[in-house]
Amino acid sequence: MKPIHSFIVTSNLPKSIAKLEELAYNYWWCWNYEAKELFIRIDRNLWEEVNHNPVLLINKVPQEKLNELSKKTDFIRYLDFIYENYKRYMDDKSWYDSIENKSKGTIAYFSPEFGINESFPNYSGGLGVLAGDHLKSASDLGLPLIAIGLLYQQGYFRQHLAMNGWQNEYYHYNDFFSLPLRLVKDGGGQPIIINVDLPAGKAYAQIWKLKVGRVALYLLDTNIEINNVDEYREISNTLYGGGRDTRIRQEIMLGIGGMRALNAMGITPSVVHINEGHAAFALLERTKQFMDKYRLDFRTASQITMVSSAFTTHTPVPAGNEAFKLNLFDEYFSEYHKSLGLSHDEFIEMGQQAGFDADADFSMTVLGLKLTTFHNGVSKLHGEVSRKMWHKIWECFPVNEVPIRAITNGVHTQTWIAREFAVLFNRYLSSGWKTETDNAKIWEDIDQIPSEEIWREKQRRRVRLVLFARRYLKIRQKGYLPPDQMRKI
């Protein structure tokens, strides 16, 4: 829960360095090592203390130091250099701009977590990291993509080892006003509020916007005063926390609430991409919006949803795919299915593999597969496993013809290459190594880099790792060891 009152203290940036704010509020910096160096130059120790959060960094730097920086010619020149690179990136034509007959529509990408950077703890593992890399790559390519998720007050738990070796978890409270987030407001300057129907009444959420290069990520926050039911305020409290009631509320807010948020902002996506089953309710709400807009029945409207939606499944075992017991599901959707013109059994069948079964659960993955045309696993082997797992949905097909393709997970190149190697590649390779398109030939030339130079950079990275480990241990053990033992570390 939030405190009763929040007092936000922000620094007043002098005019000569005012561009810092715009750079801090766009995660473009996190995959551009020169931009990251700009914030490190402000205060290296404080940069580590704020966990690489440039907004919090600027707010914590004493005003006197900001005034000093505003008079340093070398810092201002470097800031101008970084800002010019940023503006060029944001304004230049992208790969997508060069495509003939390209669609002008918007792609809406739904995911329960997004791993953009360690300073934004809105992820727990691979699913979120993949989603974050998707946004960065989409930005580099210039794809007309926007993303929708939940904004967690405490995110995912963090772990540390006690002196006895026992693993402990704790949650960190996130101050949204100290993160690169902006509230989305209407024409009158008021926050846009959306709602979904839940058993105890309506649950409300406000919308925050986070910029990832050219891509906008919209996040729903339910921890607001208008929610007078405590459980509804806590919907966006933790990632994958709480019981089954919390989970279904989160997925209703993410999917149904996410589509309503887009509608409230005047955004009508041409394509919807569901990243894992947690957001599959978005497909139902999208169908409902088509029904209301064009006065269609569910069957007709669902065909529009299907041919313009994609679904990515990640989990190779049935137990890892989200599913709800029917008694719980009925409690939350007792009225919703009526608005779709479906009977109870027809609605439940949307989440079951082989027709209505009163003893089976409602599977979010099955719902995602049934209401989309384009499906993919995340590796060649996973594609094969998924075709076998979900064969009952397409029983009339041979297993090898089940329409689940395989697209192997990739990574956003610049995010995962260390600064030292980025500098090395800049010196020996074409600048195309940074892009996500047709760079296979560029990497063929990597052999021209002398082995001695590669080894030297590996050695530098090793030194940095050792220094990091020593510094970390000193901080962690400070409260446990006497000074004489601390000096030995």
C-alpha positions as CSV (number, residue, x, y, z in Angstrom):
1,M,0.0,0.0,0.0
2,K,1.1,3.6,-0.6
3,P,1.8,6.0,2.3
4,I,-1.1,8.4,3.2
5,H,0.9,11.3,1.8
6,S,3.7,11.5,-0.7
7,F,6.2,14.4,-0.9
8,I,8.1,14.6,-4.1
9,V,11.3,16.5,-4.1
10,T,12.9,17.1,-7.6
11,S,16.0,19.0,-8.6
12,N,15.9,22.2,-10.6
13,L,18.1,21.6,-13.6
14,P,19.9,24.7,-14.8
15,K,19.1,25.6,-18.4
16,S,22.5,24.5,-19.9
17,I,21.9,20.9,-18.7
18,A,18.1,20.7,-18.8
19,K,18.4,18.1,-21.6
20,L,19.3,15.6,-18.9
21,E,15.7,15.2,-17.9
22,E,14.6,14.2,-21.4
23,L,17.4,11.6,-21.6
24,A,16.6,10.3,-18.1
25,Y,12.9,9.7,-19.0
26,N,13.7,7.5,-22.0
27,Y,15.4,4.1,-21.5
28,W,17.2,4.6,-24.8
29,W,20.2,5.3,-22.6
30,C,20.4,1.8,-21.2
31,W,21.6,0.2,-24.4
32,N,23.9,3.1,-25.4
33,Y,27.1,2.9,-23.3
34,E,28.0,6.5,-24.1
35,A,24.7,7.8,-22.8
36,K,25.1,5.6,-19.7
37,E,28.6,7.2,-19.1
38,L,26.9,10.6,-19.1
39,F,25.0,9.7,-15.9
40,I,28.0,8.0,-14.4
41,R,30.0,11.2,-14.8
42,I,27.5,13.1,-12.6
43,D,28.3,10.9,-9.6
44,R,29.7,7.4,-9.9
45,N,29.0,6.3,-6.4
46,L,25.5,7.7,-6.3
47,W,24.8,6.0,-9.7
48,E,25.5,2.6,-8.0
49,E,23.5,3.6,-4.9
50,V,20.3,4.4,-7.0
51,N,20.7,1.1,-8.9
52,H,21.3,2.9,-12.2
53,N,18.1,5.0,-12.1
54,P,18.9,8.3,-13.8
55,V,15.7,10.0,-12.6
56,L,16.5,9.2,-8.9
57,L,20.1,10.1,-9.6
58,I,19.2,13.6,-10.7
59,N,16.8,14.1,-7.8
60,K,19.4,13.0,-5.3
61,V,22.3,15.1,-6.6
62,P,22.7,18.3,-4.4
63,Q,21.6,21.4,-6.2
64,E,25.1,22.9,-5.7
65,K,26.6,20.0,-7.7
66,L,24.1,20.5,-10.5
67,N,25.0,24.2,-10.6
68,E,28.6,23.2,-10.9
69,L,28.0,20.8,-13.7
70,S,26.0,23.5,-15.6
71,K,29.2,25.5,-15.7
72,K,31.6,22.7,-16.8
73,T,32.2,23.1,-20.5
74,D,33.4,19.5,-21.0
75,F,30.3,18.1,-19.4
76,I,28.0,20.3,-21.4
77,R,29.7,19.4,-24.6
78,Y,29.4,15.7,-23.8
79,L,25.7,16.2,-22.9
80,D,25.1,17.9,-26.2
81,F,26.9,15.1,-28.1
82,I,24.7,12.4,-26.4
83,Y,21.5,14.5,-26.9
84,E,22.2,14.9,-30.6
85,N,22.7,11.1,-31.0
86,Y,19.4,10.6,-29.1
87,K,17.5,13.0,-31.3
88,R,19.0,11.5,-34.4
89,Y,17.9,8.1,-33.3
90,M,14.4,9.2,-32.5
91,D,13.9,11.2,-35.7
92,D,15.8,9.3,-38.4
93,K,14.1,6.9,-40.8
94,S,14.1,3.3,-39.6
95,W,14.2,0.0,-41.3
96,Y,10.4,-0.1,-41.2
97,D,10.2,3.2,-42.9
98,S,11.9,1.7,-46.0
99,I,9.3,-1.1,-46.5
100,E,7.0,-0.6,-49.4
101,N,3.3,-1.0,-48.9
102,K,3.8,-1.2,-45.1
103,S,0.8,-1.2,-42.8
104,K,0.2,2.0,-40.9
105,G,-1.5,0.2,-38.1
106,T,-0.4,-0.2,-34.5
107,I,0.8,-3.5,-32.9
108,A,-0.3,-3.8,-29.2
109,Y,2.0,-6.1,-27.3
110,F,0.6,-7.5,-24.0
111,S,2.9,-9.1,-21.4
112,P,2.6,-9.5,-17.6
113,E,6.3,-8.4,-17.1
114,F,8.9,-6.3,-18.9
115,G,12.6,-6.5,-18.2
116,I,13.9,-3.2,-19.5
117,N,16.7,-2.4,-17.0
118,E,17.6,-3.3,-13.4
119,S,16.4,0.1,-12.2
120,F,12.8,-0.8,-13.2
121,P,12.0,-4.0,-11.3
122,N,8.9,-5.0,-13.3
123,Y,10.1,-8.6,-14.2
124,S,11.1,-11.9,-12.6
125,G,12.9,-13.8,-15.3
126,G,13.2,-14.9,-18.9
127,L,9.6,-13.9,-20.0
128,G,10.2,-10.3,-18.9
129,V,13.7,-10.1,-20.3
130,L,12.4,-11.3,-23.6
131,A,9.6,-8.8,-23.6
132,G,12.1,-6.0,-22.8
133,D,14.3,-7.1,-25.7
134,H,11.3,-7.1,-28.0
135,L,10.5,-3.5,-27.2
136,K,14.1,-2.4,-27.7
137,S,14.4,-4.3,-31.0
138,A,11.0,-2.9,-32.1
139,S,12.4,0.6,-31.3
140,D,15.5,0.0,-33.4
141,L,13.5,-1.3,-36.3
142,G,10.9,1.5,-36.1
143,L,8.0,-0.9,-35.7
144,P,4.7,0.8,-34.8
145,L,4.5,-1.1,-31.5
146,I,3.1,-0.2,-28.2
147,A,3.2,-2.4,-25.1
148,I,0.7,-2.9,-22.2
149,G,1.4,-4.4,-18.8
150,L,0.8,-3.9,-15.1
151,L,2.8,-1.5,-12.9
152,Y,3.7,-3.4,-9.7
153,Q,4.1,-1.5,-6.5
154,Q,6.6,-4.0,-5.1
155,G,7.5,-5.9,-8.3
156,Y,9.0,-9.4,-7.8
157,F,10.7,-10.4,-4.6
158,R,14.5,-10.0,-4.2
159,Q,16.7,-12.6,-2.5
160,H,19.6,-12.6,-0.2
161,L,21.5,-15.2,1.8
162,A,21.6,-15.0,5.6
163,M,24.8,-15.8,7.5
164,N,23.5,-19.4,8.0
165,G,23.1,-19.8,4.3
166,W,19.3,-19.6,4.3
167,Q,17.7,-17.8,1.4
168,N,15.4,-14.9,2.4
169,E,13.0,-12.9,0.2
170,Y,12.0,-9.3,0.6
171,Y,9.9,-6.9,-1.4
172,H,11.1,-3.4,-2.3
173,Y,8.6,-0.5,-2.4
174,N,8.7,1.3,-5.8
175,D,8.3,5.0,-5.8
176,F,6.8,5.6,-9.3
177,F,7.6,9.3,-9.1
178,S,11.3,8.5,-8.9
179,L,11.2,6.2,-11.9
180,P,11.1,7.4,-15.6
181,L,7.3,7.2,-15.6
182,R,4.6,9.8,-16.6
183,L,0.9,9.6,-15.7
184,V,-1.3,9.5,-18.8
185,K,-3.8,12.4,-18.6
186,D,-6.8,13.5,-20.6
187,G,-7.3,16.8,-22.4
188,G,-8.3,18.4,-19.1
189,G,-5.1,17.4,-17.4
190,Q,-6.7,14.7,-15.2
191,P,-5.3,11.1,-15.1
192,I,-7.2,8.7,-17.4
193,I,-8.9,6.1,-15.2
194,I,-10.3,2.8,-16.6
195,N,-12.2,0.0,-14.8
196,V,-13.1,-3.6,-15.0
197,D,-16.0,-5.5,-13.3
198,L,-15.1,-7.8,-10.5
199,P,-17.4,-9.7,-8.0
200,A,-17.3,-6.9,-5.3
201,G,-17.7,-4.1,-7.8
202,K,-15.6,-2.1,-10.2
203,A,-11.8,-2.1,-9.9
204,Y,-10.1,1.0,-11.2
205,A,-6.6,1.7,-12.6
206,Q,-4.7,4.7,-13.8
207,I,-2.2,4.5,-16.6
208,W,1.5,5.3,-16.6
209,K,3.7,5.7,-19.7
210,L,7.3,4.6,-19.9
211,K,9.4,5.3,-23.0
212,V,11.8,2.7,-24.5
213,G,13.4,4.5,-27.4
214,R,10.6,5.0,-30.0
215,V,8.3,2.5,-28.2
216,A,5.7,3.5,-25.5
217,L,5.0,1.0,-22.7
218,Y,1.7,1.7,-20.9
219,L,1.3,0.3,-17.4
220,L,-1.8,-0.1,-15.3
221,D,-1.7,0.9,-11.6
222,T,-4.6,-0.1,-9.3
223,N,-3.2,1.3,-6.1
224,I,-5.3,4.5,-6.2
225,E,-7.8,6.0,-3.8
226,I,-10.9,5.5,-5.9
227,N,-10.5,1.7,-5.3
228,N,-12.4,1.4,-2.0
229,V,-11.8,-2.4,-1.8
230,D,-8.3,-3.1,-0.4
231,E,-8.0,-6.3,-2.4
232,Y,-8.5,-4.3,-5.6
233,R,-5.9,-1.7,-4.7
234,E,-3.5,-4.6,-4.3
235,I,-4.1,-6.1,-7.7
236,S,-0.9,-4.5,-9.0
237,N,1.0,-4.9,-5.8
238,T,3.4,-7.8,-6.6
239,L,4.3,-9.8,-9.7
240,Y,3.0,-13.4,-9.4
241,G,2.1,-12.8,-5.7
242,G,-1.0,-13.7,-3.7
243,G,-3.4,-16.5,-4.2
244,R,-5.6,-17.6,-7.1
245,D,-8.1,-14.7,-6.6
246,T,-5.2,-12.2,-6.9
247,R,-4.0,-14.0,-10.1
248,I,-7.3,-13.9,-11.9
249,R,-7.8,-10.3,-10.9
250,Q,-4.4,-9.4,-12.3
251,E,-5.1,-11.2,-15.6
252,I,-8.5,-9.6,-15.9
253,M,-6.9,-6.2,-15.3
254,L,-4.0,-6.9,-17.7
255,G,-6.1,-8.3,-20.5
256,I,-9.6,-6.7,-20.3
257,G,-8.3,-3.6,-18.5
258,G,-5.4,-3.3,-21.0
259,M,-7.8,-3.2,-24.0
260,R,-10.0,-0.7,-22.3
261,A,-7.0,1.5,-21.5
262,L,-6.0,1.5,-25.2
263,N,-9.6,2.5,-26.1
264,A,-9.6,5.3,-23.5
265,M,-6.4,6.7,-25.0
266,G,-7.9,6.6,-28.5
267,I,-5.6,3.7,-29.7
268,T,-7.1,1.1,-31.9
269,P,-4.5,-1.6,-32.6
270,S,-4.4,-3.3,-35.9
271,V,-2.6,-6.3,-34.4
272,V,-2.6,-7.7,-30.9
273,H,0.3,-9.9,-29.7
274,I,-0.2,-11.9,-26.5
275,N,3.1,-12.8,-24.8
276,E,2.1,-16.0,-22.8
277,G,-1.4,-16.8,-21.6
278,H,-1.5,-14.4,-18.7
279,A,-2.9,-11.6,-21.0
280,A,-5.3,-13.8,-23.1
281,F,-8.4,-12.1,-21.7
282,A,-7.4,-9.2,-24.0
283,L,-8.6,-11.3,-26.9
284,L,-12.1,-11.6,-25.4
285,E,-12.3,-7.9,-24.7
286,R,-11.1,-7.1,-28.2
287,T,-13.8,-9.3,-29.7
288,K,-16.3,-7.5,-27.5
289,Q,-15.2,-4.1,-28.8
290,F,-15.6,-5.3,-32.4
291,M,-19.1,-6.6,-31.5
292,D,-20.1,-3.2,-30.0
293,K,-18.5,-1.1,-32.7
294,Y,-19.7,-3.0,-35.8
295,R,-22.8,-4.6,-34.3
296,L,-21.6,-8.1,-34.9
297,D,-22.2,-11.5,-33.2
298,F,-19.4,-13.2,-31.3
299,R,-18.6,-15.7,-34.0
300,T,-18.1,-13.0,-36.7
301,A,-16.2,-10.6,-34.4
302,S,-14.0,-13.4,-33.1
303,Q,-12.9,-14.1,-36.7
304,I,-11.6,-10.5,-37.0
305,T,-9.7,-11.0,-33.7
306,M,-8.2,-14.3,-34.8
307,V,-6.8,-13.1,-38.1
308,S,-5.2,-10.1,-36.6
309,S,-3.8,-11.5,-33.4
310,A,-0.6,-13.5,-32.5
311,F,0.1,-15.7,-29.5
312,T,3.5,-16.7,-28.1
313,T,3.6,-19.7,-25.7
314,H,6.7,-20.2,-23.5
315,T,6.2,-23.0,-21.1
316,P,6.9,-26.6,-22.3
317,V,5.0,-28.4,-19.5
318,P,1.2,-28.3,-19.0
319,A,1.5,-27.5,-15.2
320,G,3.3,-24.3,-16.1
321,N,0.5,-22.9,-18.2
322,E,-2.0,-20.7,-16.3
323,A,-5.4,-22.4,-15.6
324,F,-8.3,-21.6,-13.3
325,K,-10.8,-23.9,-11.5
326,L,-14.3,-23.5,-12.9
327,N,-15.9,-22.4,-9.6
328,L,-13.4,-19.5,-9.3
329,F,-13.7,-18.7,-13.0
330,D,-17.5,-18.6,-12.8
331,E,-17.4,-16.2,-9.9
332,Y,-15.5,-13.7,-12.0
333,F,-17.2,-14.2,-15.3
334,S,-20.8,-14.9,-14.4
335,E,-22.0,-11.8,-16.3
336,Y,-19.2,-11.2,-18.8
337,H,-20.1,-14.2,-21.0
338,K,-23.6,-12.8,-21.4
339,S,-22.2,-9.6,-22.9
340,L,-20.6,-11.8,-25.6
341,G,-23.8,-13.5,-26.4
342,L,-22.4,-16.9,-25.3
343,S,-23.9,-19.5,-23.0
344,H,-22.0,-20.6,-19.9
345,D,-20.8,-23.8,-21.5
346,E,-19.8,-22.1,-24.8
347,F,-17.8,-19.6,-22.9
348,I,-16.0,-22.2,-20.8
349,E,-15.2,-24.2,-23.9
350,M,-13.1,-21.3,-25.2
351,G,-10.5,-22.3,-22.5
352,Q,-10.7,-26.1,-22.9
353,Q,-9.0,-28.3,-25.4
354,A,-11.6,-30.8,-26.5
355,G,-15.1,-29.4,-25.9
356,F,-16.8,-28.5,-22.6
357,D,-15.8,-30.5,-19.6
358,A,-17.2,-29.6,-16.2
359,D,-14.3,-31.3,-14.5
360,A,-11.5,-29.5,-16.4
361,D,-9.9,-26.2,-15.7
362,F,-10.1,-23.1,-17.9
363,S,-6.7,-22.7,-19.6
364,M,-5.4,-19.3,-20.5
365,T,-3.1,-20.9,-23.1
366,V,-5.9,-22.6,-24.8
367,L,-7.9,-19.4,-24.9
368,G,-4.9,-17.7,-26.5
369,L,-4.5,-20.4,-29.1
370,K,-8.2,-20.5,-30.0
371,L,-8.6,-16.7,-30.5
372,T,-5.5,-16.2,-32.6
373,T,-4.3,-17.4,-36.0
374,F,-0.6,-16.9,-35.6
375,H,1.0,-19.1,-32.8
376,N,4.6,-19.7,-32.0
377,G,6.9,-21.5,-29.5
378,V,10.2,-20.0,-28.6
379,S,12.7,-22.6,-30.1
380,K,12.6,-25.3,-32.7
381,L,12.4,-28.0,-30.0
382,H,9.7,-26.1,-28.0
383,G,7.7,-25.8,-31.2
384,E,7.7,-29.6,-31.5
385,V,6.8,-30.0,-27.8
386,S,4.0,-27.4,-28.1
387,R,2.4,-29.1,-31.1
388,K,2.1,-32.3,-29.1
389,M,0.9,-30.6,-25.9
390,W,-2.0,-28.8,-27.7
391,H,-2.8,-31.3,-30.4
392,K,-6.3,-31.9,-29.0
393,I,-7.3,-28.3,-30.1
394,W,-6.7,-29.5,-33.7
395,E,-7.5,-33.2,-33.4
396,C,-8.2,-33.5,-37.1
397,F,-4.6,-32.4,-38.0
398,P,-1.6,-34.6,-37.9
399,V,0.7,-33.6,-35.0
400,N,3.3,-32.2,-37.4
401,E,0.7,-29.9,-39.0
402,V,-0.6,-28.4,-35.7
403,P,-0.3,-24.6,-36.5
404,I,2.2,-23.7,-33.9
405,R,5.4,-22.4,-35.5
406,A,8.8,-22.1,-33.9
407,I,10.6,-18.7,-33.6
408,T,13.8,-19.0,-31.6
409,N,14.2,-16.4,-28.9
410,G,16.7,-13.7,-29.8
411,V,18.3,-10.9,-27.8
412,H,18.7,-7.2,-28.3
413,T,22.3,-7.0,-29.4
414,Q,23.4,-3.7,-27.9
415,T,21.9,-4.5,-24.5
416,W,23.9,-7.7,-24.0
417,I,27.3,-6.6,-25.4
418,A,29.7,-5.1,-22.9
419,R,31.0,-1.6,-23.5
420,E,34.5,-2.8,-24.0
421,F,33.5,-5.2,-26.8
422,A,31.1,-2.6,-28.3
423,V,34.1,-0.2,-28.7
424,L,36.1,-3.1,-30.2
425,F,33.3,-3.9,-32.7
426,N,32.9,-0.2,-33.6
427,R,36.6,-0.2,-34.5
428,Y,36.7,-3.3,-36.7
429,L,33.1,-3.9,-38.0
430,S,30.6,-2.0,-39.9
431,S,28.1,0.0,-37.8
432,G,25.5,-2.5,-39.0
433,W,26.4,-4.8,-36.1
434,K,24.2,-2.8,-33.9
435,T,21.1,-3.3,-36.0
436,E,18.7,-6.2,-35.9
437,T,18.3,-6.7,-39.6
438,D,20.5,-8.6,-42.1
439,N,23.7,-8.4,-40.1
440,A,24.9,-12.0,-40.6
441,K,27.5,-11.0,-43.2
442,I,28.8,-8.3,-40.9
443,W,29.5,-10.9,-38.2
444,E,31.4,-13.0,-40.7
445,D,34.1,-10.4,-40.6
446,I,34.7,-10.8,-36.8
447,D,37.8,-12.9,-37.6
448,Q,39.6,-9.8,-38.6
449,I,39.7,-8.7,-35.0
450,P,43.1,-9.7,-33.5
451,S,42.9,-12.5,-30.9
452,E,45.2,-10.4,-28.6
453,E,42.7,-7.6,-28.5
454,I,39.7,-9.9,-27.8
455,W,41.8,-11.5,-25.0
456,R,42.7,-8.1,-23.5
457,E,39.1,-7.1,-23.3
458,K,38.2,-10.4,-21.7
459,Q,40.9,-9.7,-19.1
460,R,39.5,-6.3,-18.4
461,R,36.0,-7.7,-17.9
462,R,37.5,-10.3,-15.5
463,V,39.1,-7.6,-13.4
464,R,35.8,-5.6,-13.3
465,L,34.0,-8.8,-12.1
466,V,36.5,-9.3,-9.3
467,L,36.3,-5.7,-8.2
468,F,32.5,-5.9,-8.3
469,A,32.4,-9.1,-6.2
470,R,34.8,-7.6,-3.6
471,R,32.8,-4.4,-3.3
472,Y,29.5,-6.3,-3.0
473,L,30.9,-8.6,-0.3
474,K,32.1,-5.6,1.7
475,I,28.7,-4.0,1.6
476,R,26.9,-7.3,2.4
477,Q,29.2,-8.3,5.2
478,K,29.5,-4.8,6.8
479,G,26.9,-5.6,9.4
480,Y,28.3,-9.1,10.3
481,L,32.1,-8.8,10.5
482,P,34.3,-6.9,12.9
483,P,36.6,-4.2,11.3
484,D,39.8,-6.3,11.5
485,Q,38.2,-9.1,9.4
486,M,36.6,-6.5,7.0
487,R,40.1,-5.2,6.2
488,K,41.1,-8.7,4.9
489,I,38.4,-8.7,2.3
